[in-house]
Amino acid sequence: MSRHPVPLPAEHIPPGTSDWRSADVLRWLAAVPARWAHPLFASLALTISAGWELAAGPVPACTAAEPCGSDWPGLAVAVVMVLTLYWVWRQPRLAVAGLAFSSAALAVQEGVTAFARPSALTYLLATAFAVAGLLHRLAVAGRQRALALEAAGLAAQPLPEAARTFRRGRLSFVLAAVFLAVAGLGVCRALGVADAYEARAARAAHVSGEVTAVDEGVLTLTIEGRTHRVETAFPEDFPVDSRVDLVVDDDGVVLVAEPYDAFGWELLVLGGSVTGLAFLVNGAAGRLGARRLRRGALPVLHVLVREGEEDGRTWVFAADDTEGRRPVLWFHSLYADDGADNEDDDLETADGDDGFGLRKLTEVLRGDGSAPPLREAVLYGAPCTGAEVAFVARDDEDDPEVAVECSVTSVKPAVARWGMGGPQARRRKHPRRPVEEVAARLTPSTEPRVWRAHGFSRAIGLGLLLVQGGGVWAALDDGPTWHWLMPAVALPWLVTSVATALTWRITADRDGLWVTGAWRVRRVPWHAITSVRHHEDGIRVGRAEASSVDLLPTGWAWLERRLGREPGAERVADEVRALLHRPDLRPASEAPSGQQGMPVGPPLVALTVLWGAAVLLLL
C-alpha cells in the first residue's frame, strides 16, 4: 500500500518555486556522460601505459660521477601521477592539470623525442583519451546545470539561515595535516640517511675494486687482494671485470655509485603526500562549494527526497514521482544545526518521551517499522554532477519541525551503471528474503541452535593464514628493516580475520545469542537486538544501546553465488533474524558452555610467535 510523501508546510516553500517534474528529470538524466568517458577506462589506460613506460623507459646507470640517491623531482612527479589517478574519479579539473604536468615532465626530462618510444607514445595517447573523457564529463555537468536552471525558472532564494553556518572540510583538513606530517617525517629521515652517508664518506677510505662475479644482486669484488661481497640494486650496471669506486671503513664496504638506500622513507613520503594532498584538496573543494552556496541567491526546485535504508544516501526524486520509483540523483548530507542551543531545544520538545526516537529507530532496524518515507523538499542550488546543494524538509509525519540539510559529498546522477543504480536496483540484485519465508523452513526446538563457520569461510581463513605465515617469513628473512612496519600494521587484522573465518559461531538459546568472534564470546539478549543482517561478507548483529557485534569475514558471498550456491553467512543471518521476529521458534533451553564457542585469537597469536621463532632459527 502506497503512502503519500511527508508534506512540507507551505510557509517553507519560497514563492515561485517550480516543481522538478518527470519530463524535466528525464532530460536531466539523459545528459549524463557517455559510457566511454567512465573514469574506470581512463584509470586503466593510464595505469597500464604508465607501468609499461616505467618498465621500458631508459634508466640512467648508477656511476661514481652520478650516484643513485634520492630523486626528489622524480618523486614529486610520482606524487602528481598517483594523485591524478584519484582525481580522475573525484576532481576532473585537477586531473586535467595533473595529466598536463605529467606529460610535460616527461618531455622536459627526455625531450620531445621520448614520445617516439612506443611505451611513451602509448602513455601520451592514454593521456589524450583521459583528457577527452574529463572534458566530456565537465561539458555534461555544464549541460545538467543549464537544464536545472531552466527547470527552476526565474525563482531564486538565498540559502536558509541555518545552512549559512555549515562548514565543510574540517575532518579532511585534520587528516591532511596528519598525513602531510608523516610525509614530512619521511623527508627528514631520508635526508638524514643521506647526511649520514656523507659524514661516513668523509671519514672513510676511498678505494677502487674489480668486479669478479655477479650473483643475484650481489657483487663479488677484489680490493687490494681481498674479496668482498656487496649488495646492489642494479647489477646490470656493474659487469664482470669492470672497476668500481668504493667507500671502505670499519662498518663495511659501500658502492660510491649506490651510496645509501632511502627507498623505504621515500615510499613513506609518497604515500603520506598522496593521501594528505588528496584530503587537503577534498576539504578545500568542499569548503569552496559550500561558500559558493552562501554567495548569493540560488535556484530552488520542489522535489521529493528519501534517505537510503542501507547506505545513508539522500536520494532525490521528481516532484510528481510520489511512488519514488525513479531516483534522479544522490548525495550524502548532514543536518545544518547552529549549535548546542538547537540541540537543547530539540530535547525539550520531545513531549516528555525520551525514548520515543530510540524506539522508533529500533522498530525500523528490526523491520517492524516502515521504511524511510518520501518527503517533500525544496532543493537549493543547481543540481549537476560535482555540485553542492542543500534542502529543506521534515524528517517524518510525527515531527512538525522543518530541518535543513547540506550535502557533504558532491551530487551524482542516479544512473544504473555496473550495478551502481538506485536503491531499487540494489534491492532487486540480492533481495532479502521475507521473515515468514525463512521461518517456514524452521521448526521449534528445545535445544539451542548453533551456526558455525562453513567450508567457504574456513577456506578464506586458511588462505589468509598462509598469507600471514608467508608475511612473517618475508619480514624476518632480511633482518630488522623498515619493511617490518607493513607486517606489523597488517598482522593484527590478519590474526583477527583468520581466527574469525576459521571458527566463528553463533548460538541461539532461550535468552539470546552467544556470538563467538576472534577474541571473545559476547552475550546479546534478544530484547537488545535491533537487527541481524549479512553485511559485506560478514554478519552484523545490531544492538539498541551499544555498538553492533560484527563477525567478519564469514565467507565470500560473490564466489558462492558464482558457483550457484546460497551464501552460507547470508542464510545464517536470515535464520537468526527469523528467530528475532518469531519468538515461538526460539529454543526453550539455555546453551551449555560447550556450545557457546571458544575464541581462537589468543592461541593463534601464540602460534604466530612460535612460527616467527622457528623462522629465525631456520634462517
PyMOL commands that set and color helices and strands:
alter all, ss='L'
color gray80, all
select helices_A, chain A and resi 10-12+22-30+35-37+39-56+72-90+92-110+112-116+118-152+161-164+170-203+235-237+263-294+340-348+356-366+423-429+435-439+455-477+482-503+526-528+557-562+568-581+583-585+593-595+601-618
alter helices_A, ss='H'
color red, helices_A
select strands_A, chain A and resi 18-19+156-157+205-215+218-223+226-231+243-249+252-255+298-307+314-317+327-331+333-335+375-380+390-394+402-407+412-413+449-452+505-508+512-516+521-525+529-535+538-543+549-551
alter strands_A, ss='S'
color yellow, strands_A
deselect
rebuild
show_as cartoon
